[in-house]
Amino acid sequence: MMKTKRWNGTALGAFLALLAPQYAQAETPAPNAGEPASSNAQAASDDDGSTIIVTANRREERLQDVPIAVSALSADQIRNMRVTNVLELNNVAPGLRITSADAAANPKIFIRGVGLSDFNPSSSSGVGIYADGVYVGSPLAQLAGFYDIERIEVLRGPQGTLFGRNTTGGAINVITKRPTQTFQGNASVDYGQFNTVNANAAIGGPIVQDKLAFRLSGQYVRDDGNFYNRTTGDHIGYQNRYAIRGQLLYTPASNVEFLVQGSFFRNRGSATTVKSRALFPTSPASAGPDGLCAPGSYSTPGACTDLLGYQDTNASPYSVESNLQGKDKVDVANVSVTATIELGALDIISITAYQDAWRDDIENTDGSPLQMLEARYNTVQREFSHEIRFQSHGKTRARWVIGGYYMRDYLRDNSSYDVLRALRPLFATPQNPSGVDLANSVAQFSWPYVQKTDSFAVFGQIDYDVTDRLTITGGLRWSADEKSIDYTSAAEQGSIVLLKARNNKTFSDWSGRAGISYELSPSARIYATFNRGYKSGGFFGGQATSLAQLEPYKNERLNAYETGLKTEILGRRVRANLSAFYYDYSDQQVYSLEVRNGITTQVLTNAASSRAYGGEFELGGNPIRPLAINFSVAYLNTRILDFQSAGEDYSGNMLQHSPKWSVNGSITYTADLPNGSAIIVNADANWRSRVYFDNTQRLRISDSPKALANAQVGWRLAGGHFELGGFVKNIFNQTYLNGISSIESLGFDALTYGQQRRAGGYLRASF
C-alpha cells in the first residue's frame, strides 16, 4: 500500500505542477511567439551573437556567468562533427572520455578520471546523462540517437546538488530543439564509404497560433560494417538504427505551458566485433616477464594460443575469424510531460517521465571460430521519475531553487555465457550426453535476477549577491535509494541452481556545494568552489560465482575543490577560461576482471581511496566574423592511494580511462561569395596521451597516444536554404582501441577497435 500511495501521489503532483520552458536556445534567436516571457529572456538581452546560454544551474544563464567548469556544443558543432550518439562526444570537451565495448548500450563515461567501467545494467555511471531535464538512468538507453539537438552541455565535477546522487564525475545535459510558433523544418543526409547513411529530418510549427505547436523529428543510421569475417566472408560490425521524436507545446496562457514529448529508438545492428589476441605462449621464447605471450609474438604463427589452441595471425585489426555473427537488438521508448507556471517572482517546475528499455544481444565474446565464450545479454528496464522545483524568477539578489525528486526503477536481467562448448564432446558419456562439466566450467551459465529501486531526494541551492560583484553559493541535497535484489546463478537454462541470494538495503547520503565568485570586470570573473558528490551503493549484477560477490558495495564519495577564471577578450568575441581542481575520492566503486581460483571473475567493489588533480584551458568564439574557433587542453594526474583486491595491490596506479593529457579543437571558416552563396570549411581534431583500460596499469591493457582528425567542405547556396559538400572522418586512418577485456583464464584479450577512415558527401536543406 505504501508503494501505491507514493506512486499515485507522485503522478498527481505531475499533473498539478506546471513546468516552464527551462531550456533556452544555445545562441541568440528571438523569443518564440506565445512562449512565456522568461523563455529566451537572458539570450535576448545580450547583443553579442556569440553568446551561449546554458542551464547548468537549472536556469538560463550566460556560460561566462556560471561559476562552473562547463562546455557547450552548439547545434552547428554537433552537426559538423557528425555526433549521432553519446560515444561520439569522446574527447570533445576537456577531461571527457566515452567508450563502449557494446554496439547499442552501456557506454563507459568518465570525466576527469571519474566514472565506472562496469557494463552490467544494475550499476550506475558516475556521470549522469540528462535529456531535456530527464535523468537517463538506464545504461540500455544511453546510446539512443542524438538528433535535432539544440545544445549539449558537459558539466565537469560533482553535480550532486541540482542534478543528483549519481553525478560524482559530472553531467551531460542534452537539450533538443523545441516546437516553435513559426513553421520550420530541415533535412540532411550523409552518404559515404561502407554504404554509410546518416539521415535526419525535422518539421514543426503552430497548430493553433500562440496556443499549440508541434515538432516531429527523426534519424536513420546504417552502414555495412568495417570488419571482415574471414570465416563467413561477410562484413560485420554494421549499424542499423532509427529513432523518432514527437513534441507538443501547449501554451494556455502567457505564463503557463506544457511540453509533451514521446520518442522511440530501435537498434538492429551487429553485436560488438572483437579481435582475439592469444595469450598462452607455446614456448619460452614467446613468453613475456608475466608468463603470458610477449607483445612481439601476438601475430607470429604458432607462438601463442588461447585455451582451445586458436591464434589469429592476421595483423589487421579489422579482419577477424568468427563462428557467430551476433546482433544487438535494443528498443527504447520514452514519454515525458514538462510544465511550468510563472507566478511573478516564483516559477513552479515539474518534469514527469517514463522510460521502457529492452535489449537482446548475442555476441561472440572470444572473437574466434571456435565455441569458447559466447554471450547473450537479455534485459528489461523500466523507469518512472518525477521532479518538482520551486525557484526564483528573474535577476534578483537572491536566486534560489528548492525541490524534490522520485524515481522508481525496475530491472529484470536474464543474461548468460556459453562457456567452452567446443569441449563438450570430451566430457560426454551415456550418463551425461550433453557433456556438461561444471568443475571444468563447461556449461551454459546464467544469472537471472530482478532488482527494484526507489530513489528519493530533496534539494536546495541559493546564489546570493553580497555586492554587485561578489556572489556566494550554498546548496545541499539528501538522497536515499531503497534497493532490493532477487538473484540466482544457474547453469543449463536454470536446470542446475548454483546459488541464490535475496538482499535489500537503503543507501543514503548528503551532497552539496559551497562557492564564491567575484566579477573582476564585465568581461572577467574568478570563482572557487567545494562540491561533495556521492554515488549510491548497490548490488553486483554480473555473473557471480560466490555469495561474497553479492554483498552490497558501499556509496562512493568525492570531495572536489576547484578554482577558475572566466574571461572574454577581443571585444568579448572570444572566451578564454581556466580551471584547476583537486579530487579526494573515498570508497570508489571499481569494476575489474580478476583471475580467482583459475577463473576470470567479474568484481565490483570499493577501493579505499584515490585522488586526482589537474587543470583545463578553453578558448572559443569568433575572433573575426567569418571564423569560429574552439580549442581546449586538459591535464589530469590520477592515483589510486589504497586498493588491494584478490592479493593484488593496485596502490600507486593511475585510474583507468584517465589520460594525462588531452587536446581538442575545431575551426569553421565561412567565405561569403558575391552571388550570396558561401564556401564553408570545417575541421576538428583531438589528441590524448596513453589510456589504460583497467586499474592494473599493464601496458598490454592500454592504448598508445592517438590523434584523430575530421574535415568537411561545403557550399551553401544563396538564400541559405541548401548546402552540399564532402567530409572525411578519421582523415589519417588511425587505428585506435575503444576497449580491451582481458579473459586471462581462457587465454585471450578481446580487443574492440574504433572506426576506420570514412569519406562521403552530404546534402542539407532547411526552411
C-alpha positions in Angstrom: 0.0 0.0 0.0 2.8 2.4 0.8 4.3 2.0 -2.7 0.9 2.6 -4.3 0.5 5.8 -2.4 3.9 7.0 -3.3 3.3 6.3 -7.0 -0.1 7.9 -7.1 0.9 10.9 -5.1 3.9 11.5 -7.4 1.7 11.1 -10.5 -0.9 13.5 -9.1 1.9 16.0 -8.4 2.9 15.8 -12.1 -0.5 17.0 -13.2 -0.9 19.6 -10.6 2.5 21.2 -11.0 3.2 23.1 -14.2 6.5 23.4 -15.9 8.1 26.3 -17.8 10.5 26.4 -20.8 13.7 25.9 -18.8 15.9 25.3 -21.8 16.8 28.4 -23.9 18.4 28.4 -27.4 22.1 27.8 -27.5 22.7 31.1 -29.2 20.6 34.2 -29.5 17.4 33.7 -31.5 14.4 35.9 -30.9 11.9 34.6 -28.4 9.2 32.4 -29.9 5.8 34.0 -30.1 3.4 32.6 -27.5 6.2 31.4 -25.1 6.3 32.6 -21.5 8.1 35.8 -21.0 11.0 34.2 -19.3 11.9 32.0 -22.3 15.0 33.3 -24.0 14.9 36.4 -21.9 18.6 36.2 -21.0 19.6 35.4 -24.5 17.6 38.2 -26.0 19.2 40.7 -23.6 22.7 40.0 -25.0 23.9 41.9 -28.0 26.8 39.6 -29.0 25.7 36.9 -31.4 28.4 34.5 -29.9 26.7 34.5 -26.5 26.0 31.0 -25.3 23.2 30.3 -22.8 23.4 27.2 -20.5 21.2 25.7 -17.8 24.0 24.3 -15.6 22.2 25.8 -12.6 18.8 24.7 -13.7 18.1 28.2 -15.0 19.1 30.2 -18.1 22.5 32.0 -17.7 25.3 33.1 -19.9 28.0 30.5 -19.9 30.6 33.1 -18.8 28.5 34.0 -15.7 28.2 30.4 -14.4 30.9 29.6 -11.8 31.2 26.0 -13.0 33.5 24.3 -15.4 31.1 23.7 -18.3 31.5 23.2 -22.1 28.7 23.8 -24.5 28.4 22.4 -28.0 26.1 24.2 -30.4 23.8 22.7 -32.9 26.2 23.6 -35.7 29.2 21.9 -33.9 27.2 18.8 -33.3 26.1 18.6 -36.9 29.5 19.3 -38.4 31.2 16.7 -36.1 28.5 14.2 -37.0 27.7 13.3 -33.5 24.9 10.7 -33.7 25.2 9.3 -30.1 27.0 9.9 -26.9 30.1 7.8 -27.9 31.0 10.4 -30.5 31.3 13.1 -27.7 34.6 11.3 -26.7 37.3 13.9 -26.1 35.3 16.8 -27.4 35.3 18.5 -24.0 38.2 18.8 -21.5 38.6 15.6 -19.5 35.7 13.8 -21.2 36.3 10.2 -22.2 33.5 7.9 -23.5 33.9 4.4 -24.8 31.9 1.3 -25.2 32.5 -2.4 -25.9 28.9 -2.7 -26.8 27.0 -1.9 -30.1 24.0 0.0 -28.8 24.0 0.1 -25.0 26.1 0.6 -21.8 28.6 3.5 -22.6 31.5 3.9 -20.2 31.7 7.6 -19.4 34.5 9.3 -17.5 35.1 13.0 -16.7 38.4 13.8 -15.1 39.0 10.1 -14.4 35.7 9.7 -12.6 33.4 7.0 -13.9 32.7 3.3 -13.9 33.6 0.6 -16.5 31.0 -2.0 -15.4 28.8 -2.8 -18.4 26.1 -4.6 -16.3 22.8 -2.8 -16.2 22.5 -2.8 -12.4 25.3 -0.4 -12.0 25.3 3.4 -12.4 27.9 5.6 -14.0 29.5 8.5 -12.1 28.4 10.8 -15.0 24.7 11.5 -15.3 23.0 11.9 -18.7 20.0 14.2 -18.9 17.8 14.6 -21.9 15.5 17.7 -21.6 15.8 17.6 -17.9 15.0 13.8 -17.5 17.7 11.7 -15.9 18.5 8.7 -18.2 19.3 6.2 -15.6 19.2 3.0 -17.7 22.5 2.2 -19.4 20.4 0.5 -22.1 19.1 3.9 -23.2 22.2 6.0 -23.0 23.3 5.2 -26.6 19.9 6.3 -28.1 20.4 8.6 -31.1 21.3 12.2 -30.9 19.3 14.2 -33.5 17.5 17.5 -33.7 19.7 18.8 -30.9 19.8 22.4 -29.8 22.8 22.2 -27.5 24.8 19.7 -25.4 26.4 20.8 -22.1 29.2 19.0 -20.4 29.4 19.8 -16.7 32.7 18.8 -15.1 33.0 17.9 -11.5 30.3 16.7 -9.0 26.8 18.0 -9.6 25.3 16.4 -6.6 23.1 19.3 -5.5 20.9 20.1 -8.5 21.4 17.0 -10.7 21.6 14.2 -8.2 23.5 11.4 -6.4 25.0 9.7 -9.5 27.0 12.6 -10.8 30.3 12.4 -8.9 32.1 12.9 -12.2 29.7 15.4 -13.8 26.7 15.5 -16.1 26.0 15.6 -19.8 22.9 17.8 -20.4 21.2 17.2 -23.8 18.7 19.9 -25.0 16.6 19.1 -28.0 15.0 21.7 -30.3 11.6 22.7 -29.2 8.4 23.4 -31.1 8.2 27.0 -32.4 5.3 29.3 -33.3 6.5 29.6 -36.9 6.7 26.8 -39.5 10.2 25.5 -40.0 11.9 22.3 -41.0 15.2 20.8 -42.0 16.6 17.6 -43.5 20.0 16.2 -44.1 21.6 13.1 -45.5 25.2 11.8 -45.4 26.4 9.0 -47.7 29.9 7.6 -47.6 32.2 4.6 -47.6 30.9 1.2 -46.3 27.5 2.4 -47.6 27.2 4.7 -44.7 23.9 6.6 -44.4 23.1 9.2 -41.8 19.7 10.8 -42.5 17.9 13.3 -40.2 14.7 15.3 -40.6 12.6 17.6 -38.5 9.4 19.7 -39.1 7.3 21.8 -36.8 5.2 24.8 -36.3 1.9 26.1 -34.9 -1.3 24.1 -34.9 -3.2 26.8 -33.1 -1.3 30.1 -33.3 0.2 31.0 -29.9 -1.5 28.1 -28.2 -0.5 24.8 -29.6 2.7 23.9 -31.6 4.3 20.7 -32.7 7.7 19.3 -33.7 8.4 15.9 -35.3 11.9 14.7 -35.9 13.7 11.5 -36.8 17.0 9.9 -37.6 18.2 6.8 -39.5 21.8 5.5 -39.4 23.2 2.4 -41.1 26.4 1.1 -42.7 27.7 -2.3 -43.9 30.4 -2.5 -41.2 34.1 -2.1 -41.4 35.1 -5.6 -40.1 35.7 -8.5 -42.4 34.9 -12.0 -41.2 37.2 -14.5 -42.8 35.2 -17.4 -41.6 32.0 -16.5 -43.5 33.2 -13.9 -46.0 30.8 -11.3 -44.6 31.3 -7.7 -43.4 30.2 -7.4 -39.8 30.2 -4.7 -37.2 27.4 -3.0 -39.1 25.0 -0.3 -37.9 21.2 -0.3 -38.4 19.2 2.0 -36.1 16.5 4.6 -36.3 14.7 7.0 -33.9 11.7 9.3 -33.9 10.5 12.0 -31.5 7.3 13.9 -31.3 6.6 17.1 -29.3 3.6 19.2 -28.4 3.9 22.6 -26.8 0.6 23.8 -25.3 0.5 27.4 -24.0 -2.9 28.1 -22.5 -1.8 31.4 -21.0 1.3 33.7 -21.3 2.7 32.4 -18.1 1.8 28.7 -18.4 3.0 26.0 -20.8 3.1 22.2 -21.1 5.6 20.3 -23.2 4.7 16.7 -24.0 7.4 14.5 -25.6 7.4 11.0 -26.9 10.2 9.1 -28.6 11.2 5.7 -29.8 14.6 4.3 -30.6 15.4 0.9 -32.2 18.7 -0.7 -33.0 19.1 -3.8 -35.1 22.8 -3.6 -35.7 25.6 -6.0 -35.4 26.8 -7.1 -32.0 30.2 -5.9 -30.9 33.0 -7.2 -33.0 36.1 -8.2 -31.1 39.6 -9.1 -32.3 41.1 -12.1 -30.4 44.6 -11.8 -29.1 46.0 -15.1 -27.8 47.9 -15.0 -24.5 49.3 -18.5 -23.8 52.9 -18.9 -25.1 53.7 -22.1 -26.9 57.4 -21.9 -25.9 59.6 -20.0 -23.5 60.9 -17.9 -26.5 57.4 -16.3 -26.9 56.8 -15.7 -23.2 57.0 -12.3 -21.6 58.0 -11.5 -18.0 54.5 -12.1 -16.7 54.4 -15.6 -18.2 51.9 -14.6 -20.9 52.7 -14.1 -24.5 55.2 -11.3 -25.3 53.8 -8.4 -27.3 56.1 -9.2 -30.3 54.7 -12.7 -30.6 51.0 -11.9 -30.8 50.8 -12.4 -34.6 53.7 -14.8 -35.0 52.2 -18.0 -36.3 52.4 -20.8 -33.7 53.8 -18.5 -31.0 50.7 -18.0 -28.9 47.3 -19.7 -28.5 44.2 -19.4 -26.4 42.9 -22.3 -24.3 41.5 -24.1 -27.3 44.7 -23.7 -29.3 43.5 -20.8 -31.6 45.6 -17.8 -32.7 44.5 -15.0 -35.0 47.7 -14.3 -37.0 46.2 -11.7 -39.3 47.6 -8.4 -38.2 44.7 -6.3 -39.5 42.6 -5.0 -36.6 39.5 -5.2 -38.9 39.9 -8.8 -40.0 38.5 -11.5 -37.7 37.5 -15.1 -37.7 34.2 -15.6 -36.0 31.8 -18.5 -36.0 29.0 -16.4 -34.6 27.8 -13.2 -36.2 25.7 -11.7 -33.5 23.1 -9.0 -33.4 22.4 -6.3 -30.8 18.7 -5.6 -30.5 17.6 -2.6 -28.4 14.3 -0.8 -28.1 13.8 2.3 -26.0 10.5 4.2 -25.6 10.2 7.5 -23.7 7.4 9.8 -22.8 7.6 12.9 -20.6 5.5 15.8 -19.6 7.1 19.1 -18.6 5.2 22.1 -17.5 5.7 25.5 -15.8 3.7 28.3 -14.2 5.2 31.7 -13.6 3.8 33.4 -10.5 5.6 36.7 -10.5 8.9 36.1 -8.8 8.2 32.4 -8.5 8.4 29.5 -11.0 6.9 26.1 -10.3 8.5 23.5 -12.5 7.6 19.8 -12.9 9.1 17.0 -15.0 7.4 13.6 -15.2 8.9 10.8 -17.3 8.6 7.1 -18.1 11.1 5.0 -20.0 10.9 1.4 -21.2 14.1 -0.2 -22.4 14.7 -3.7 -23.8 17.8 -5.4 -25.0 18.6 -8.8 -26.5 22.3 -9.0 -27.6 24.1 -12.1 -28.9 27.8 -11.8 -29.3 30.9 -13.9 -30.0 32.9 -12.7 -27.0 36.1 -14.7 -27.8 36.3 -13.4 -31.4 37.4 -16.8 -32.7 35.9 -19.5 -35.0 35.7 -21.9 -32.0 32.9 -22.1 -29.5 34.8 -21.0 -26.4 32.9 -18.0 -25.0 29.6 -16.7 -26.4 27.4 -14.2 -24.5 23.7 -13.3 -24.5 22.6 -10.2 -22.7 18.8 -10.1 -22.2 17.5 -7.2 -20.1 14.3 -5.2 -19.5 14.5 -1.9 -17.6 11.6 0.5 -16.8 11.9 3.8 -15.0 9.3 6.3 -13.8 10.6 9.6 -12.4 9.1 12.9 -11.2 10.9 16.1 -10.2 9.3 19.2 -8.9 11.1 22.5 -8.3 10.2 25.9 -6.9 12.6 28.6 -7.9 13.1 32.3 -8.1 12.3 34.1 -11.3 14.4 36.8 -13.0 17.5 38.6 -12.0 17.3 39.1 -8.2 19.8 39.5 -5.5 18.9 36.0 -4.2 18.4 33.3 -6.8 17.2 30.1 -5.3 15.8 26.7 -6.1 14.3 24.0 -3.9 12.8 20.8 -5.0 12.1 17.1 -4.6 12.8 14.0 -6.8 11.5 10.5 -7.0 12.4 7.6 -9.3 11.2 4.0 -9.5 13.5 1.6 -11.4 12.6 -1.9 -12.3 15.3 -4.1 -13.8 14.9 -7.7 -15.0 18.0 -9.4 -16.4 18.5 -12.9 -17.7 21.9 -12.9 -19.3 24.1 -15.9 -19.9 27.5 -17.1 -21.0 28.0 -20.3 -23.0 31.5 -21.4 -21.9 33.7 -24.0 -23.7 31.0 -25.6 -25.7 33.7 -26.9 -28.1 35.0 -29.2 -25.3 31.6 -30.9 -24.5 32.4 -34.0 -26.6 35.4 -34.7 -24.3 33.0 -34.9 -21.3 30.1 -36.6 -23.0 29.1 -40.1 -21.6 25.9 -42.1 -21.8 25.0 -40.8 -18.4 26.0 -37.2 -19.4 25.1 -36.9 -23.1 25.2 -33.1 -23.0 28.9 -33.1 -22.0 28.3 -30.5 -19.2 31.1 -30.4 -16.7 30.8 -27.7 -14.0 34.1 -28.5 -12.4 35.8 -27.5 -15.7 33.4 -24.6 -16.5 32.0 -26.5 -19.5 28.4 -25.3 -19.4 26.0 -22.5 -20.2 25.8 -20.2 -17.1 23.1 -17.7 -16.5 22.3 -15.3 -13.7 18.6 -14.2 -13.8 17.7 -11.5 -11.3 15.3 -8.8 -10.6 16.4 -5.5 -9.0 14.0 -2.8 -7.7 15.0 0.7 -6.7 13.1 3.5 -5.2 15.0 6.8 -5.1 14.1 9.9 -3.2 15.8 13.3 -2.8 15.2 16.8 -1.5 17.5 19.6 -2.5 18.0 23.3 -2.5 20.5 25.9 -3.6 20.9 29.7 -3.3 23.1 32.2 -5.1 23.3 35.4 -3.2 24.8 38.7 -4.5 26.6 40.1 -1.5 27.6 43.1 -3.7 27.2 43.8 -7.4 30.3 41.9 -8.0 30.6 39.3 -5.2 28.3 36.2 -5.1 28.2 33.3 -2.7 26.6 30.0 -3.3 25.3 27.3 -1.0 23.5 24.1 -1.8 22.5 20.8 -0.2 20.9 17.6 -1.3 19.8 14.5 0.6 19.2 11.3 -1.4 18.1 7.8 -0.5 17.9 4.6 -2.6 15.9 1.7 -1.4 17.2 -1.3 -3.3 16.3 -4.9 -3.4 17.6 -7.8 -5.5 16.5 -11.4 -6.1 19.4 -13.2 -7.7 20.0 -16.7 -9.0 23.1 -18.2 -10.5 22.3 -21.2 -12.6 23.6 -23.5 -15.4 22.0 -25.1 -18.4 18.9 -22.9 -18.7 18.2 -23.0 -15.0 18.2 -26.8 -14.6 21.1 -26.5 -12.2 21.0 -23.9 -9.5 24.4 -22.8 -8.2 23.5 -20.2 -5.7 20.6 -17.9 -4.7 20.5 -14.7 -2.8 18.0 -12.1 -1.8 19.0 -8.8 -0.3 17.8 -5.3 0.3 19.3 -2.2 1.7 18.8 1.6 1.8 21.7 3.7 0.7 21.6 7.4 1.6 23.9 10.3 1.9 24.4 14.1 1.6 25.9 16.0 -1.2 26.3 19.7 -1.6 28.1 22.8 -2.9 29.7 25.9 -1.5 31.2 28.6 -3.7 32.2 32.2 -4.1 32.6 34.1 -7.4 33.8 37.7 -8.0 33.4 39.8 -11.1 36.8 41.4 -11.8 35.3 43.3 -14.7 32.3 43.0 -17.1 34.4 40.5 -19.0 36.3 38.6 -16.3 35.2 36.5 -13.3 37.0 34.3 -10.8 35.5 31.6 -8.7 36.3 28.9 -6.1 34.0 26.0 -5.2 33.7 23.0 -3.0 31.5 20.2 -4.2 30.7 17.0 -2.5 29.2 14.3 -4.7 28.2 10.7 -4.0 27.2 7.7 -6.0 24.8 5.2 -4.4 25.9 1.8 -3.4 24.2 -1.3 -4.6 24.4 -4.9 -5.6 26.5 -6.6 -8.2 24.5 -7.6 -11.3 27.1 -9.6 -13.3 27.8 -13.3 -13.2 28.6 -14.2 -9.6 30.4 -17.3 -8.6 30.2 -16.8 -4.8 27.8 -15.2 -2.3 30.6 -12.8 -1.3 30.3 -11.1 -4.7 26.6 -10.3 -4.0 27.2 -8.5 -0.7 26.3 -4.8 -1.1 29.0 -2.4 -2.1 29.1 1.0 -0.4 28.4 4.5 -1.5 31.4 6.2 -3.2 32.1 9.8 -2.2 34.1 12.6 -3.9 35.2 15.9 -2.3 36.1 18.3 -5.1 37.9 21.6 -4.8 38.0 23.9 -7.8 39.0 27.4 -8.8 38.7 29.1 -12.1 38.9 32.2 -14.2 36.4 33.1 -17.0 37.3 35.9 -19.4 36.2 37.4 -22.6 38.7 39.1 -24.9 38.8 40.8 -28.3 35.7 42.9 -27.6 34.0 39.9 -25.8 34.1 37.9 -29.1 36.3 35.2 -27.7 36.0 33.2 -24.4 39.2 32.2 -22.6 38.6 30.1 -19.5 40.9 28.4 -17.0 40.1 25.9 -14.2 42.1 23.9 -11.7 40.8 21.1 -9.4 41.7 18.6 -6.7 39.6 15.5 -6.0 39.6 13.4 -2.9 38.0 10.1 -3.6 36.8 7.6 -0.9 35.2 4.2 -1.3 35.5 4.4 -5.0 33.4 1.8 -6.8 35.8 -0.2 -9.0 34.9 -2.9 -11.6 37.6 -5.3 -12.7 38.2 -8.7 -14.2 40.3 -10.8 -11.9 41.5 -14.4 -12.1 40.3 -16.2 -8.9 40.8 -19.9 -8.5 41.8 -20.2 -12.1 38.6 -18.5 -13.4 38.3 -15.0 -14.8 35.8 -13.3 -12.4 33.8 -10.1 -12.6 34.4 -8.0 -9.5 32.7 -4.8 -8.4 34.0 -3.5 -5.1 35.1 -0.4 -3.2 38.7 0.9 -3.4 39.7 2.7 -0.1 40.9 6.0 -1.6 42.1 7.7 -4.7 43.0 11.3 -5.7 43.1 13.3 -8.8 44.2 16.8 -9.7 44.6 18.8 -12.9 43.8 21.8 -14.9 42.0 22.9 -18.1 42.1 25.7 -20.6 39.3 26.5 -23.1 39.3 29.1 -25.9 36.3 29.7 -28.1 34.4 32.3 -30.1 34.6 34.4 -33.2 37.9 36.3 -33.3 36.9 37.6 -36.8 33.4 37.5 -38.3 34.0 34.6 -40.8 36.0 32.4 -38.3 34.7 30.3 -35.4 37.2 28.5 -33.2 37.1 26.1 -30.2 40.1 24.8 -28.5 40.8 23.1 -25.2 43.7 21.4 -23.4 43.4 19.3 -20.2 46.0 17.9 -17.8 45.0 15.1 -15.4 47.0 13.4 -12.7 45.3 10.4 -11.0 46.5 7.9 -8.4 44.9 5.1 -6.5 46.1 5.6 -2.9 44.9 2.4 -1.3 43.4 -0.6 -3.1 44.0 -4.3 -2.7 42.0 -7.0 -4.4 42.5 -10.7 -4.8 46.0 -10.5 -3.5 47.0 -7.7 -5.9 48.0 -4.2 -4.7 46.9 -1.5 -7.1 48.0 1.4 -4.9 50.0 3.9 -6.8 48.5 3.1 -10.2 46.6 5.6 -12.4 42.8 5.5 -12.6 41.5 3.8 -15.7 40.3 5.9 -18.6 42.2 8.9 -17.4 44.8 10.1 -20.0 47.3 12.5 -18.5 46.9 14.9 -21.4 44.1 15.6 -23.9 43.7 18.3 -26.5 40.8 19.0 -28.9 39.9 21.8 -31.2 37.7 22.8 -34.2 37.7 25.7 -36.7 35.0 26.8 -39.1 35.7 29.4 -41.8 32.8 30.9 -43.9 33.8 32.6 -47.1 30.9 34.7 -48.5 30.7 34.8 -52.3 29.4 37.8 -54.3 26.3 35.8 -55.5 25.1 35.3 -51.9 26.4 31.8 -51.6 29.2 30.7 -49.3 32.0 28.2 -49.0 32.3 26.7 -45.5 35.3 24.9 -44.3 35.3 22.9 -41.1 37.9 20.8 -39.4 38.2 19.3 -35.9 40.8 17.2 -34.2 41.6 15.6 -30.9 44.6 14.0 -29.3 45.1 12.2 -26.0 48.1 10.5 -24.3 48.2 6.9 -23.3 45.0 5.5 -21.8 44.7 2.4 -19.5 41.6 0.3 -19.7 41.8 -1.2 -16.2 43.4 -0.4 -12.9 46.4 -2.8 -13.2 48.3 -0.2 -15.4 49.6 -3.1 -17.5 50.9 -1.8 -20.8 49.1 -4.6 -22.6 45.7 -3.3 -21.4 46.2 0.2 -22.8 46.3 2.2 -26.0 49.1 4.4 -27.1 48.7 8.1 -27.7 46.4 8.9 -30.5 45.3 11.8 -32.7 42.1 11.8 -34.8 41.1 14.5 -37.3 38.0 15.1 -39.4 37.1 17.7 -42.0 34.4 18.9 -44.3 34.0 21.4 -47.1 30.6 22.7 -48.1 28.8 25.1 -50.4 25.8 26.9 -49.0 23.6 28.2 -51.8 22.3 31.8 -52.0 19.4 32.2 -49.6 20.9 29.8 -47.1 18.3 27.0 -47.5 20.6 24.4 -49.2 24.1 23.2 -48.5 26.1 20.4 -50.1 29.6 19.2 -49.7 32.0 16.4 -48.7 33.5 15.1 -45.5 36.2 12.8 -44.2 36.2 11.2 -40.7 39.5 9.9 -39.3 41.5 11.5 -42.1 44.8 9.8 -41.3 43.1 6.4 -40.8 44.3 6.0 -37.3 43.8 2.6 -35.6 42.6 3.1 -32.1 41.1 1.0 -29.4 37.8 1.5 -27.6 38.5 -1.1 -25.0 40.2 -4.3 -24.0 38.6 -7.1 -21.9 41.3 -9.5 -20.6 40.0 -13.0 -20.2 43.3 -14.5 -19.0 41.9 -17.8 -17.7 40.8 -18.6 -21.2 43.9 -17.3 -22.7 42.9 -14.3 -24.8 42.3 -10.5 -24.8 39.1 -9.2 -26.5 40.1 -6.0 -28.4 37.4 -3.6 -29.5 38.6 -1.1 -32.3 37.1 2.2 -33.4 36.1 3.0 -36.9 38.4 3.3 -40.0 38.6 6.3 -42.2 35.3 7.2 -43.9 34.7 9.7 -46.6 31.5 10.8 -48.3 29.2 13.6 -49.3 26.3 15.4 -47.7 23.2 17.4 -48.6 21.3 19.7 -46.2 18.1 21.7 -46.6 16.1 24.0 -44.3 13.1 26.3 -44.5 
